[in-house]
């Protein structure tokens, strides 16, 4: 259970995203409602944080970071249907090569001036 904050998407019968639940939240709800009388759909008090397919990776990554999510759901903007989940790492991957290039440049630049 190394990732208590990993979010799991909850969808309705039509595949529309209702919200994201973490394992920690699930455990709390189970303790609070041992009979299991509540439905998951009753427990979401605000619309979920989502990203859209046309949005930039950078935008989605920032949103995930601000909301302290390690994964963010991608939904269809018209139907709200869940298309998939991406991790913050996936979203930042396009930027990691800039970082590595910078590091390499620094090494070359600083290496020859001692």
Number of C-alpha atoms within 10 A of each C-alpha: 7 5 10 10 16 18 20 16 19 17 17 13 6 10 13 17 23 22 22 21 18 16 15 15 15 13 11 12 15 14 11 11 11 10 8 11 8 13 8 16 12 8 13 14 9 8 10 16 15 21 22 17 13 9 10 11 20 15 12 25 23 14 17 22 14 9 11 12 18 16 24 28 24 22 19 17 13 7 11 17 18 22 15 12 17 18 17 21 12 13 19 15 13 11 12 11 11 11 10 11 11 12 12 11 12 11 11 11 10 9 9 7 6 4
